[in-house]
Amino acid sequence: MVVLTLVCSTWRLNAFVLFLCEAPFCCQFIEFANAVSARADKLRPWQKAAFYCGMAVFPVMLSLTLTTLFGNAIAFATGVLYGLSALGKKGDAISYARIHQQQKQMDEEKLTGSLEGQAL
């Protein structure tokens, strides 16, 4: 029973922290909301990703139930999105074409070298 109470408390605490960091306008009557939000905005995306995913995994490790999974899914999804943004932009088509051309040229050189070795 104590574990279930602790899991419910951490689930609610996770939701509060997520609102506080990501949507401080929802917590406008809490005095320290803007300070917490400003500090959270200074973090790098990979740090936010680690924080949100870790924050979401902790209650699930305490008690693996369907409600715990659904309750912490939004925090985990937020962490995943920050993790994806930390990876950066996708490259443009020109650079991919250039890399593909270089790989194709290297493969042809290897093939040509192996054919010359077999002919001798």
MMTF fields as JSON, N, C-alpha, C and O atoms, coordinates in Angstrom:
{
  "mmtfVersion": "1.0.0",
  "mmtfProducer": "UNKNOWN",
  "numBonds": 479,
  "numAtoms": 480,
  "numGroups": 120,
  "numChains": 1,
  "numModels": 1,
  "chainsPerModel": [1],
  "groupsPerChain": [120],
  "chainIdList": ["A"],
  "bondAtomList": [4, 2, 8, 6, 12, 10, 16, 14, 20, 18, 24, 22, 28, 26, 32, 30, 36, 34, 40, 38, 44, 42, 48, 46, 52, 50, 56, 54, 60, 58, 64, 62, 68, 66, 72, 70, 76, 74, 80, 78, 84, 82, 88, 86, 92, 90, 96, 94, 100, 98, 104, 102, 108, 106, 112, 110, 116, 114, 120, 118, 124, 122, 128, 126, 132, 130, 136, 134, 140, 138, 144, 142, 148, 146, 152, 150, 156, 154, 160, 158, 164, 162, 168, 166, 172, 170, 176, 174, 180, 178, 184, 182, 188, 186, 192, 190, 196, 194, 200, 198, 204, 202, 208, 206, 212, 210, 216, 214, 220, 218, 224, 222, 228, 226, 232, 230, 236, 234, 240, 238, 244, 242, 248, 246, 252, 250, 256, 254, 260, 258, 264, 262, 268, 266, 272, 270, 276, 274, 280, 278, 284, 282, 288, 286, 292, 290, 296, 294, 300, 298, 304, 302, 308, 306, 312, 310, 316, 314, 320, 318, 324, 322, 328, 326, 332, 330, 336, 334, 340, 338, 344, 342, 348, 346, 352, 350, 356, 354, 360, 358, 364, 362, 368, 366, 372, 370, 376, 374, 380, 378, 384, 382, 388, 386, 392, 390, 396, 394, 400, 398, 404, 402, 408, 406, 412, 410, 416, 414, 420, 418, 424, 422, 428, 426, 432, 430, 436, 434, 440, 438, 444, 442, 448, 446, 452, 450, 456, 454, 460, 458, 464, 462, 468, 466, 472, 470, 476, 474],
  "bondOrderList": [1, 1, 1, 1, 1, 1, 1, 1, 1, 1, 1, 1, 1, 1, 1, 1, 1, 1, 1, 1, 1, 1, 1, 1, 1, 1, 1, 1, 1, 1, 1, 1, 1, 1, 1, 1, 1, 1, 1, 1, 1, 1, 1, 1, 1, 1, 1, 1, 1, 1, 1, 1, 1, 1, 1, 1, 1, 1, 1, 1, 1, 1, 1, 1, 1, 1, 1, 1, 1, 1, 1, 1, 1, 1, 1, 1, 1, 1, 1, 1, 1, 1, 1, 1, 1, 1, 1, 1, 1, 1, 1, 1, 1, 1, 1, 1, 1, 1, 1, 1, 1, 1, 1, 1, 1, 1, 1, 1, 1, 1, 1, 1, 1, 1, 1, 1, 1, 1, 1],
  "groupList": [{"groupName": "MET", "atomNameList": ["N", "CA", "C", "O"], "elementList": ["N", "C", "C", "O"], "formalChargeList": [0, 0, 0, 0], "bondAtomList": [1, 0, 2, 1, 3, 2], "bondOrderList": [1, 1, 2], "singleLetterCode": "M", "chemCompType": "L-PEPTIDE LINKING"}, {"groupName": "VAL", "atomNameList": ["N", "CA", "C", "O"], "elementList": ["N", "C", "C", "O"], "formalChargeList": [0, 0, 0, 0], "bondAtomList": [1, 0, 2, 1, 3, 2], "bondOrderList": [1, 1, 2], "singleLetterCode": "V", "chemCompType": "L-PEPTIDE LINKING"}, {"groupName": "LEU", "atomNameList": ["N", "CA", "C", "O"], "elementList": ["N", "C", "C", "O"], "formalChargeList": [0, 0, 0, 0], "bondAtomList": [1, 0, 2, 1, 3, 2], "bondOrderList": [1, 1, 2], "singleLetterCode": "L", "chemCompType": "L-PEPTIDE LINKING"}, {"groupName": "THR", "atomNameList": ["N", "CA", "C", "O"], "elementList": ["N", "C", "C", "O"], "formalChargeList": [0, 0, 0, 0], "bondAtomList": [1, 0, 2, 1, 3, 2], "bondOrderList": [1, 1, 2], "singleLetterCode": "T", "chemCompType": "L-PEPTIDE LINKING"}, {"groupName": "CYS", "atomNameList": ["N", "CA", "C", "O"], "elementList": ["N", "C", "C", "O"], "formalChargeList": [0, 0, 0, 0], "bondAtomList": [1, 0, 2, 1, 3, 2], "bondOrderList": [1, 1, 2], "singleLetterCode": "C", "chemCompType": "L-PEPTIDE LINKING"}, {"groupName": "SER", "atomNameList": ["N", "CA", "C", "O"], "elementList": ["N", "C", "C", "O"], "formalChargeList": [0, 0, 0, 0], "bondAtomList": [1, 0, 2, 1, 3, 2], "bondOrderList": [1, 1, 2], "singleLetterCode": "S", "chemCompType": "L-PEPTIDE LINKING"}, {"groupName": "TRP", "atomNameList": ["N", "CA", "C", "O"], "elementList": ["N", "C", "C", "O"], "formalChargeList": [0, 0, 0, 0], "bondAtomList": [1, 0, 2, 1, 3, 2], "bondOrderList": [1, 1, 2], "singleLetterCode": "W", "chemCompType": "L-PEPTIDE LINKING"}, {"groupName": "ARG", "atomNameList": ["N", "CA", "C", "O"], "elementList": ["N", "C", "C", "O"], "formalChargeList": [0, 0, 0, 0], "bondAtomList": [1, 0, 2, 1, 3, 2], "bondOrderList": [1, 1, 2], "singleLetterCode": "R", "chemCompType": "L-PEPTIDE LINKING"}, {"groupName": "ASN", "atomNameList": ["N", "CA", "C", "O"], "elementList": ["N", "C", "C", "O"], "formalChargeList": [0, 0, 0, 0], "bondAtomList": [1, 0, 2, 1, 3, 2], "bondOrderList": [1, 1, 2], "singleLetterCode": "N", "chemCompType": "L-PEPTIDE LINKING"}, {"groupName": "ALA", "atomNameList": ["N", "CA", "C", "O"], "elementList": ["N", "C", "C", "O"], "formalChargeList": [0, 0, 0, 0], "bondAtomList": [1, 0, 2, 1, 3, 2], "bondOrderList": [1, 1, 2], "singleLetterCode": "A", "chemCompType": "L-PEPTIDE LINKING"}, {"groupName": "PHE", "atomNameList": ["N", "CA", "C", "O"], "elementList": ["N", "C", "C", "O"], "formalChargeList": [0, 0, 0, 0], "bondAtomList": [1, 0, 2, 1, 3, 2], "bondOrderList": [1, 1, 2], "singleLetterCode": "F", "chemCompType": "L-PEPTIDE LINKING"}, {"groupName": "GLU", "atomNameList": ["N", "CA", "C", "O"], "elementList": ["N", "C", "C", "O"], "formalChargeList": [0, 0, 0, 0], "bondAtomList": [1, 0, 2, 1, 3, 2], "bondOrderList": [1, 1, 2], "singleLetterCode": "E", "chemCompType": "L-PEPTIDE LINKING"}, {"groupName": "PRO", "atomNameList": ["N", "CA", "C", "O"], "elementList": ["N", "C", "C", "O"], "formalChargeList": [0, 0, 0, 0], "bondAtomList": [1, 0, 2, 1, 3, 2], "bondOrderList": [1, 1, 2], "singleLetterCode": "P", "chemCompType": "L-PEPTIDE LINKING"}, {"groupName": "GLN", "atomNameList": ["N", "CA", "C", "O"], "elementList": ["N", "C", "C", "O"], "formalChargeList": [0, 0, 0, 0], "bondAtomList": [1, 0, 2, 1, 3, 2], "bondOrderList": [1, 1, 2], "singleLetterCode": "Q", "chemCompType": "L-PEPTIDE LINKING"}, {"groupName": "ILE", "atomNameList": ["N", "CA", "C", "O"], "elementList": ["N", "C", "C", "O"], "formalChargeList": [0, 0, 0, 0], "bondAtomList": [1, 0, 2, 1, 3, 2], "bondOrderList": [1, 1, 2], "singleLetterCode": "I", "chemCompType": "L-PEPTIDE LINKING"}, {"groupName": "ASP", "atomNameList": ["N", "CA", "C", "O"], "elementList": ["N", "C", "C", "O"], "formalChargeList": [0, 0, 0, 0], "bondAtomList": [1, 0, 2, 1, 3, 2], "bondOrderList": [1, 1, 2], "singleLetterCode": "D", "chemCompType": "L-PEPTIDE LINKING"}, {"groupName": "LYS", "atomNameList": ["N", "CA", "C", "O"], "elementList": ["N", "C", "C", "O"], "formalChargeList": [0, 0, 0, 0], "bondAtomList": [1, 0, 2, 1, 3, 2], "bondOrderList": [1, 1, 2], "singleLetterCode": "K", "chemCompType": "L-PEPTIDE LINKING"}, {"groupName": "TYR", "atomNameList": ["N", "CA", "C", "O"], "elementList": ["N", "C", "C", "O"], "formalChargeList": [0, 0, 0, 0], "bondAtomList": [1, 0, 2, 1, 3, 2], "bondOrderList": [1, 1, 2], "singleLetterCode": "Y", "chemCompType": "L-PEPTIDE LINKING"}, {"groupName": "GLY", "atomNameList": ["N", "CA", "C", "O"], "elementList": ["N", "C", "C", "O"], "formalChargeList": [0, 0, 0, 0], "bondAtomList": [1, 0, 2, 1, 3, 2], "bondOrderList": [1, 1, 2], "singleLetterCode": "G", "chemCompType": "PEPTIDE LINKING"}, {"groupName": "HIS", "atomNameList": ["N", "CA", "C", "O"], "elementList": ["N", "C", "C", "O"], "formalChargeList": [0, 0, 0, 0], "bondAtomList": [1, 0, 2, 1, 3, 2], "bondOrderList": [1, 1, 2], "singleLetterCode": "H", "chemCompType": "L-PEPTIDE LINKING"}],
  "groupTypeList": [0, 1, 1, 2, 3, 2, 1, 4, 5, 3, 6, 7, 2, 8, 9, 10, 1, 2, 10, 2, 4, 11, 9, 12, 10, 4, 4, 13, 10, 14, 11, 10, 9, 8, 9, 1, 5, 9, 7, 9, 15, 16, 2, 7, 12, 6, 13, 16, 9, 9, 10, 17, 4, 18, 0, 9, 1, 10, 12, 1, 0, 2, 5, 2, 3, 2, 3, 3, 2, 10, 18, 8, 9, 14, 9, 10, 9, 3, 18, 1, 2, 17, 18, 2, 5, 9, 2, 18, 16, 16, 18, 15, 9, 14, 5, 17, 9, 7, 14, 19, 13, 13, 13, 16, 13, 0, 15, 11, 11, 16, 2, 3, 18, 5, 2, 11, 18, 13, 9, 2],
  "groupIdList": [1, 2, 3, 4, 5, 6, 7, 8, 9, 10, 11, 12, 13, 14, 15, 16, 17, 18, 19, 20, 21, 22, 23, 24, 25, 26, 27, 28, 29, 30, 31, 32, 33, 34, 35, 36, 37, 38, 39, 40, 41, 42, 43, 44, 45, 46, 47, 48, 49, 50, 51, 52, 53, 54, 55, 56, 57, 58, 59, 60, 61, 62, 63, 64, 65, 66, 67, 68, 69, 70, 71, 72, 73, 74, 75, 76, 77, 78, 79, 80, 81, 82, 83, 84, 85, 86, 87, 88, 89, 90, 91, 92, 93, 94, 95, 96, 97, 98, 99, 100, 101, 102, 103, 104, 105, 106, 107, 108, 109, 110, 111, 112, 113, 114, 115, 116, 117, 118, 119, 120],
  "secStructList": [7, 2, 2, 2, 2, 2, 2, 2, 2, 2, 2, 2, 2, 2, 2, 2, 2, 2, 2, 2, 2, 2, 7, 4, 4, 4, 4, 6, 6, 1, 6, 6, 2, 2, 2, 2, 2, 2, 2, 2, 2, 6, 1, 7, 2, 2, 2, 2, 2, 2, 2, 2, 2, 2, 2, 2, 2, 2, 2, 2, 2, 2, 7, 7, 7, 2, 2, 2, 2, 2, 2, 2, 2, 2, 2, 2, 2, 2, 2, 2, 2, 2, 2, 2, 2, 2, 2, 7, 7, 7, 7, 7, 2, 2, 2, 2, 2, 2, 2, 2, 2, 2, 2, 2, 2, 2, 2, 2, 2, 2, 2, 2, 2, 2, 2, 2, 2, 2, 2, 7],
  "xCoordList": [0.813, 0.0, 0.86, 0.523, 1.98, 2.867, 3.486, 3.639, 3.847, 4.443, 3.438, 3.797, 2.193, 1.164, 0.949, 0.769, 0.968, 0.828, 2.015, 1.855, 3.212, 4.416, 4.396, 4.79, 3.94, 3.863, 2.861, 3.134, 1.715, 0.716, 1.26, 1.01, 2.007, 2.582, 3.631, 3.666, 4.494, 5.527, 4.899, 5.397, 3.81, 3.13, 2.581, 2.695, 1.989, 1.457, 2.58, 2.474, 3.65, 4.801, 5.423, 5.832, 5.496, 6.014, 5.166, 5.694, 3.859, 2.969, 3.149, 3.155, 3.293, 3.483, 4.805, 4.851, 5.872, 7.182, 7.147, 7.725, 6.472, 6.367, 5.611, 6.035, 4.512, 3.777, 4.618, 4.617, 5.321, 6.115, 7.239, 7.516, 7.886, 9.024, 8.6, 9.209, 7.566, 7.188, 6.07, 6.012, 5.2, 4.06, 3.866, 2.895, 4.777, 4.662, 3.431, 3.02, 2.839, 1.634, 0.458, -0.501, 0.526, -0.511, -0.351, -1.292, 0.847, 1.142, 1.424, 2.331, 0.674, 0.976, 0.771, 1.286, 0.03, -0.196, 0.834, 0.772, 1.771, 2.871, 4.044, 4.466, 4.566, 5.564, 6.854, 7.437, 7.297, 8.591, 8.493, 9.488, 7.337, 7.152, 8.047, 8.654, 8.133, 8.958, 10.437, 11.183, 10.875, 12.285, 12.634, 13.697, 11.748, 11.991, 11.977, 12.804, 11.05, 10.966, 12.201, 12.705, 12.681, 13.88, 15.099, 15.932, 15.19, 16.307, 16.196, 17.207, 14.983, 14.782, 15.09, 15.566, 14.824, 15.116, 16.61, 17.031, 17.416, 18.868, 19.51, 20.655, 18.786, 19.338, 19.429, 18.625, 20.416, 20.547, 19.481, 18.969, 19.141, 18.095, 18.416, 17.511, 19.665, 19.974, 19.836, 19.508, 20.081, 19.897, 18.417, 18.029, 17.594, 16.146, 15.64, 14.786, 16.173, 15.758, 16.088, 15.25, 17.291, 17.686, 16.83, 16.428, 16.555, 15.753, 14.33, 13.83, 13.671, 12.278, 12.143, 11.227, 13.037, 12.955, 13.246, 12.574, 14.241, 14.531, 13.395, 13.076, 12.793, 11.666, 10.478, 9.72, 10.32, 9.192, 9.458, 8.521, 10.7, 11.025, 10.972, 10.642, 11.288, 11.348, 10.046, 10.105, 8.881, 7.648, 7.311, 6.721, 7.677, 7.388, 8.221, 7.759, 9.461, 10.291, 9.739, 9.888, 9.11, 8.529, 7.319, 7.18, 6.463, 5.249, 4.849, 4.431, 4.985, 4.665, 3.185, 2.79, 2.386, 0.962, 0.586, 1.337, -0.571, -1.028, -1.232, -0.887, -1.787, -2.017, -0.699, -0.59, 0.296, 1.602, 2.245, 2.843, 2.121, 2.678, 2.0, 2.671, 0.669, -0.037, 0.212, 0.316, 0.306, 0.517, 1.868, 2.0, 2.868, 4.217, 4.595, 5.714, 3.691, 3.986, 4.233, 5.088, 3.511, 3.674, 5.028, 5.653, 5.494, 6.82, 7.903, 8.885, 7.731, 8.714, 8.715, 9.779, 7.539, 7.448, 8.1, 8.739, 7.945, 8.606, 10.119, 10.829, 10.61, 12.04, 12.55, 13.644, 11.757, 12.143, 12.208, 13.128, 11.252, 11.27, 12.467, 13.079, 12.804, 14.003, 15.258, 16.209, 15.267, 16.403, 16.561, 17.676, 15.447, 15.505, 15.973, 16.708, 15.549, 16.006, 17.481, 18.152, 17.995, 19.423, 20.276, 21.442, 19.698, 20.445, 20.707, 21.676, 19.874, 20.077, 19.236, 18.419, 19.47, 18.705, 19.156, 20.289, 18.259, 18.585, 19.379, 19.115, 20.34, 21.157, 20.35, 19.284, 20.862, 20.158, 20.463, 21.376, 19.704, 19.805, 21.145, 21.65, 21.712, 22.98, 24.102, 24.896, 24.174, 25.239, 25.04, 26.017, 23.787, 23.541, 23.938, 24.511, 23.648, 24.02, 25.54, 26.073, 26.236, 27.692, 28.288, 29.214, 27.763, 28.247, 27.976, 28.832, 26.79, 26.45, 27.381, 27.82, 27.685, 28.59, 29.987, 30.623, 30.472, 31.8, 31.835, 32.816, 30.792, 30.745, 30.685, 31.311, 29.937, 29.83, 31.177, 31.565, 31.895, 33.206, 34.197, 34.99, 34.16, 35.051, 34.746, 35.665, 33.462, 33.08, 33.576, 34.044, 33.475, 33.954, 35.471, 35.985, 36.193, 37.641, 38.037, 38.989, 37.326, 37.599, 37.316, 38.088, 36.209, 35.84, 36.86, 37.244, 37.299, 38.289, 39.626, 40.297, 39.995, 41.244, 41.184, 42.185, 40.065, 39.953, 39.921, 40.444, 39.322, 39.305, 40.705, 41.087, 41.481, 42.854, 43.717, 44.591, 43.491, 44.235, 43.926, 44.811, 42.697, 42.329, 42.86, 43.153, 42.987, 43.45, 44.933, 45.389, 45.704, 47.145, 47.376, 48.523],
  "yCoordList": [-1.192, 0.0, 1.262, 2.262, 1.192, 2.344, 2.624, 3.778, 1.535, 1.706, 2.335, 3.205, 1.908, 2.467, 3.953, 4.742, 4.328, 5.734, 6.538, 7.66, 5.963, 6.637, 6.813, 7.864, 5.795, 5.873, 6.935, 7.708, 6.982, 8.012, 9.401, 10.343, 9.52, 10.816, 11.239, 12.402, 10.307, 10.662, 10.959, 11.806, 10.271, 10.535, 11.955, 12.661, 12.359, 13.729, 14.755, 15.827, 14.422, 15.316, 15.487, 16.589, 14.395, 14.472, 15.402, 16.216, 15.279, 16.141, 17.604, 18.489, 17.854, 19.224, 19.8, 20.945, 19.017, 19.482, 19.735, 20.709, 18.859, 19.036, 20.323, 21.075, 20.58, 21.828, 23.034, 24.057, 22.911, 24.017, 24.393, 25.575, 23.39, 23.65, 24.026, 24.893, 23.377, 23.55, 24.561, 25.19, 24.723, 25.634, 26.467, 26.266, 27.399, 28.169, 29.072, 29.498, 29.369, 30.19, 29.46, 30.097, 28.12, 27.358, 27.468, 27.219, 27.841, 27.962, 29.413, 29.691, 30.321, 31.738, 32.241, 33.3, 31.5, 31.944, 31.378, 31.648, 30.602, 30.088, 31.032, 31.269, 31.562, 32.629, 32.206, 32.987, 31.002, 30.567, 29.903, 29.362, 29.926, 29.234, 29.815, 29.068, 31.122, 31.733, 31.473, 31.319, 31.421, 31.13, 29.699, 29.453, 28.756, 27.358, 27.206, 26.49, 27.869, 27.792, 28.402, 27.864, 29.506, 30.14, 29.227, 29.12, 28.58, 27.648, 26.437, 25.961, 25.936, 24.796, 25.17, 24.333, 26.414, 26.859, 26.955, 26.903, 27.095, 27.179, 25.815, 25.739, 24.745, 23.406, 23.072, 23.538, 22.264, 21.786, 20.73, 20.124, 20.503, 19.515, 18.102, 17.396, 17.681, 16.326, 16.243, 15.181, 17.343, 17.348, 17.271, 16.577, 17.994, 17.916, 16.509, 15.977, 15.912, 14.562, 13.571, 12.746, 13.648, 12.743, 12.975, 12.023, 14.232, 14.552, 14.025, 13.362, 14.312, 13.895, 12.383, 11.802, 11.74, 10.279, 9.618, 8.659, 10.125, 9.577, 9.809, 8.948, 10.974, 11.31, 10.38, 10.047, 9.968, 9.111, 7.64, 6.888, 7.228, 5.815, 5.44, 4.303, 6.373, 6.08, 5.489, 4.435, 6.102, 5.506, 4.162, 3.295, 3.989, 2.724, 1.602, 0.466, 1.931, 0.925, 0.561, -0.576, 1.516, 1.228, 0.306, -0.64, 0.582, -0.22, -0.24, 0.774, -1.401, -1.537, -1.88, -3.045, -0.844, -1.032, -0.225, 0.637, -0.521, 0.162, 1.656, 2.478, 2.005, 3.419, 4.17, 5.339, 3.502, 4.146, 4.378, 5.427, 3.399, 3.563, 4.715, 5.563, 4.743, 5.82, 7.175, 8.192, 7.187, 8.439, 9.062, 10.286, 8.243, 8.748, 8.77, 9.15, 8.374, 8.336, 9.735, 9.902, 10.723, 12.076, 12.654, 13.335, 12.393, 12.868, 12.145, 12.763, 10.853, 10.097, 10.559, 10.689, 10.809, 11.292, 12.663, 12.944, 13.509, 14.816, 14.637, 15.333, 13.708, 13.42, 12.888, 13.24, 12.044, 11.507, 12.621, 12.653, 13.517, 14.631, 15.547, 16.012, 15.808, 16.598, 15.849, 16.465, 14.534, 13.734, 13.798, 13.889, 13.75, 13.86, 15.241, 15.371, 16.266, 17.608, 17.791, 18.611, 17.04, 17.116, 16.507, 16.867, 15.589, 14.987, 15.982, 15.836, 16.963, 18.003, 17.793, 16.877, 18.684, 18.645, 17.499, 17.026, 17.075, 16.079, 16.768, 17.925, 16.065, 16.652, 16.904, 16.32, 17.766, 18.082, 17.017, 16.208, 17.029, 16.01, 16.073, 15.045, 17.243, 17.386, 16.669, 15.961, 16.846, 16.173, 14.663, 13.919, 14.192, 12.758, 12.217, 11.131, 12.944, 12.515, 12.469, 11.554, 13.441, 13.474, 12.261, 11.623, 11.953, 10.799, 9.512, 8.629, 9.403, 8.216, 8.073, 6.967, 9.171, 9.141, 8.703, 7.917, 9.198, 8.807, 7.326, 6.646, 6.817, 5.398, 4.536, 3.479, 4.99, 4.249, 4.22, 3.189, 5.339, 5.412, 4.491, 3.811, 4.464, 3.592, 2.124, 1.313, 1.773, 0.396, -0.007, -1.13, 0.91, 0.611, 0.43, -0.437, 1.245, 1.107, -0.22, -0.859, -0.639, -1.938, -3.07, -4.025, -2.968, -3.997, -4.076, -5.169, -2.924, -2.874, -3.453, -4.184, -3.122, -3.656, -5.153, -5.831, -5.69, -7.148, -7.869, -8.979, -7.27, -7.881, -7.883, -8.851, -6.82, -6.771, -7.799, -8.404, -8.008, -9.011, -10.416, -11.271, -10.685, -12.001, -12.222, -13.357, -11.16, -11.316, -11.63, -12.299, -11.167, -11.424, -12.806, -13.245],
  "zCoordList": [0.0, 0.0, 0.0, -0.632, 0.723, 0.799, -0.567, -0.968, -1.287, -2.609, -3.561, -4.354, -3.492, -4.359, -4.075, -5.002, -2.821, -2.453, -2.946, -3.427, -2.828, -3.299, -4.81, -5.317, -5.534, -6.993, -7.42, -8.338, -6.771, -7.097, -6.814, -7.566, -5.721, -5.384, -6.4, -6.801, -6.826, -7.807, -9.156, -9.897, -9.485, -10.742, -10.765, -11.767, -9.661, -9.572, -9.532, -10.127, -8.832, -8.767, -10.154, -10.521, -10.927, -12.298, -13.153, -13.911, -13.029, -13.808, -13.408, -14.264, -12.121, -11.647, -12.157, -12.606, -12.089, -12.563, -14.064, -14.546, -14.803, -16.248, -16.585, -17.463, -15.907, -16.118, -15.714, -16.399, -14.619, -14.106, -15.062, -15.265, -15.649, -16.539, -17.956, -18.583, -18.451, -19.85, -20.072, -21.129, -19.114, -19.284, -18.025, -17.294, -17.764, -16.516, -16.476, -15.397, -17.629, -17.619, -16.974, -16.539, -16.909, -16.199, -14.689, -13.936, -14.255, -12.821, -12.462, -11.678, -13.014, -12.84, -11.416, -11.057, -10.603, -9.228, -8.26, -7.061, -8.767, -7.95, -8.153, -9.285, -7.078, -7.165, -7.854, -8.606, -7.612, -8.145, -9.512, -9.993, -10.15, -11.432, -12.522, -13.289, -12.594, -13.642, -13.424, -14.391, -12.179, -11.895, -12.284, -12.855, -11.979, -12.35, -13.867, -14.431, -14.515, -15.971, -16.637, -17.623, -16.109, -16.67, -16.505, -17.406, -15.362, -15.143, -16.067, -16.585, -16.278, -17.172, -18.618, -19.385, -18.994, -20.359, -20.626, -21.782, -19.586, -19.756, -19.993, -20.44, -19.697, -19.891, -21.378, -22.185, -21.718, -23.102, -23.357, -22.416, -24.633, -24.926, -24.423, -23.978, -24.481, -24.008, -22.486, -21.956, -21.782, -20.335, -19.976, -19.036, -20.739, -20.518, -20.83, -20.121, -21.896, -22.266, -21.155, -20.79, -20.621, -19.535, -18.294, -17.626, -17.989, -16.802, -16.936, -16.027, -18.062, -18.226, -18.336, -17.753, -19.072, -19.182, -17.841, -17.46, -17.127, -15.807, -14.832, -14.012, -14.928, -14.076, -14.359, -13.448, -15.6, -15.966, -15.656, -15.386, -15.69, -15.479, -13.999, -13.663, -13.123, -11.687, -11.134, -10.5, -11.336, -10.798, -11.446, -10.802, -12.705, -13.381, -12.758, -12.646, -12.351, -11.699, -10.318, -9.868, -9.653, -8.343, -8.45, -7.675, -9.397, -9.541, -11.013, -11.572, -11.624, -13.04, -13.202, -13.164, -13.38, -13.636, -14.874, -15.331, -15.392, -16.595, -16.352, -17.201, -15.206, -14.914, -14.727, -15.098, -14.155, -13.991, -15.349, -15.588, -16.236, -17.587, -18.321, -18.908, -18.286, -18.972, -18.314, -18.999, -17.002, -16.292, -16.57, -16.565, -16.811, -17.045, -18.52, -18.865, -19.379, -20.814, -21.379, -22.249, -20.909, -21.448, -21.071, -21.884, -19.853, -19.449, -20.244, -20.655, -20.46, -21.236, -22.686, -23.293, -23.248, -24.63, -24.769, -25.782, -23.771, -23.788, -23.791, -24.517, -22.982, -22.957, -24.283, -24.723, -24.914, -26.222, -27.266, -28.083, -27.24, -28.196, -27.975, -28.937, -26.721, -26.448, -26.89, -27.372, -26.728, -27.191, -28.697, -29.21, -29.402, -30.856, -31.295, -32.273, -30.573, -30.925, -30.608, -31.236, -29.641, -29.315, -30.422, -30.579, -31.185, -32.288, -33.411, -34.157, -33.532, -34.539, -35.776, -35.864, -36.732, -37.97, -38.858, -38.772, -39.697, -40.697, -41.802, -42.133, -42.366, -43.429, -44.691, -44.888, -45.533, -46.764, -47.827, -47.661, -48.897, -49.937, -50.668, -51.118, -50.788, -51.516, -50.78, -51.399, -49.478, -48.722, -48.733, -48.814, -48.653, -48.751, -50.119, -50.208, -51.17, -52.516, -52.66, -53.288, -52.088, -52.14, -51.404, -51.905, -50.234, -49.468, -50.234, -50.293, -50.82, -51.602, -52.8, -53.114, -53.465, -54.622, -54.198, -54.899, -53.063, -52.585, -52.228, -52.531, -51.596, -51.251, -52.509, -52.578, -53.487, -54.741, -55.448, -55.998, -55.442, -56.063, -55.34, -55.991, -54.015, -53.255, -53.529, -53.643, -53.637, -53.952, -55.332, -55.524, -56.298, -57.647, -57.659, -58.367, -56.878, -56.805, -56.173, -56.622, -55.146, -54.51, -55.479, -55.567, -56.207, -57.161, -58.289, -58.706, -58.781, -59.84, -59.351, -60.079, -58.126, -57.557, -57.374, -57.605, -56.973, -56.782, -58.124, -58.228, -59.155, -60.485, -61.077, -61.734, -60.862, -61.371, -60.657, -61.278, -59.368, -58.616, -59.099, -59.08, -59.532, -60.031, -61.438, -61.815, -62.218, -63.6, -63.638, -64.566, -62.657, -62.65, -62.198, -62.114]
}
